[in-house]
Amino acid sequence: MSVPIRCETFQECEAATGAENMAIDEVLLERAISERLGHFRLYQWSAPTITLGYFQDYQPETIPEQMKSLDVVRRLTGGGAILHHHEVTYSCSLPSENRWQENPSDLYSEIHQIIQEALSRQEFACEFRGVPKSFPAGEPFLCYSRGDERDLVHGSHKIVGSAQRRRKGAILQHGSILVGRSQYAPQFPGIHELRSKGENINVPELCEDIVQAMFILFGNCLKTVQIPVSLGPRIEALVQDKYRYPGRRFEPS
């Protein structure tokens, strides 16, 4: 049996800007490294926002025309750009002493399975893609146009995707659950549009279900309502010095 991970979960946090959300996630990654304290966080956005994958090039002309008015911020994790609008975002940071250290990609599958089971309990069926998509001419800008074998899909439509970054043995994983169609990217239907029944899923219930499953996965979780106030100065410093500049790439401290 693996050793339980000392972990905090954050659910239904106050909506924040893109820069604030990315700064919070980096501070929690720092805690995973320095304090050996993991986290699992579900959060919202104060306005529709594009997050760029860490390795994506950024020029204003690369943003699709219908999205040029939106906030843009760079993530520490890789992958394609994500439009955060009608969706649920999660982040997970784990210290180096974790059972995924040898095969970090297994964390994708285990968290996606938890999300799959939580959606199933609300009578929405999805499955792992199984076979990755290939793009000979180059990968599309938006994550939901891309295709990893561990994505969760409903028919041909991607509804859950994730990306990682690894530092000093610690893992940071970001993921997005596409709940509803955005007018800024109408080509991507969400769970609400894809449901066979007329009712929308219960998003707060879905989030609670996912968090409860994390307690079992990590084995030593503490549920926390808010980000500790003591982390505020470091978060603000990262916002001002780092995450206001989407065109630049920064290594985590």
C-alpha angles and dihedrals in degrees: 000000000000121000111260116253117235099235143166125211123208118198133179093004117179112277112263139186121269092255091049094048093050092046091051091052092050091050089051089050088052089053090051089056100040102031100026087235118143127203142197115199133185114192151163138227127238091219137006105286139182118221115199120214111250094251098042119115114240126210122144090244091060090067112092112252095247091054101047092103093057129097115261127204134168121240126216089228125077132238132079131321117284126209106217106203120105095015144091118245125203133187128192127190121185129186121239092263096078135117092241095061094099094044108021092171089070087072089068091058096045096049092042090052090054090051091046091053092046091053091046090058086059090051097255114129124208135155142198113276091231097192120057122231119242126213113194092183094051134285119291120255097243123065093224090063090055126079130216120177090241095054116117112236138183105210104312094338122101113221104165129037134160142190135196145211125191126207129174090341093309122118128219115191126182125191140177131210110201104220102169143004116271122217086225091062107020092165089077114070116200133215093279092057094043098050114112089216124064097238121095119233117262101250098191089050090048091052093048091049091052093048092050089053090052089060088061095042095052098030099210109056131154116201111227126185101201139026107260112266089226089070092058099094093050092047092050092048091054091048093053100038102035123007097051087072110068092172094065130072119219131189115231114254 
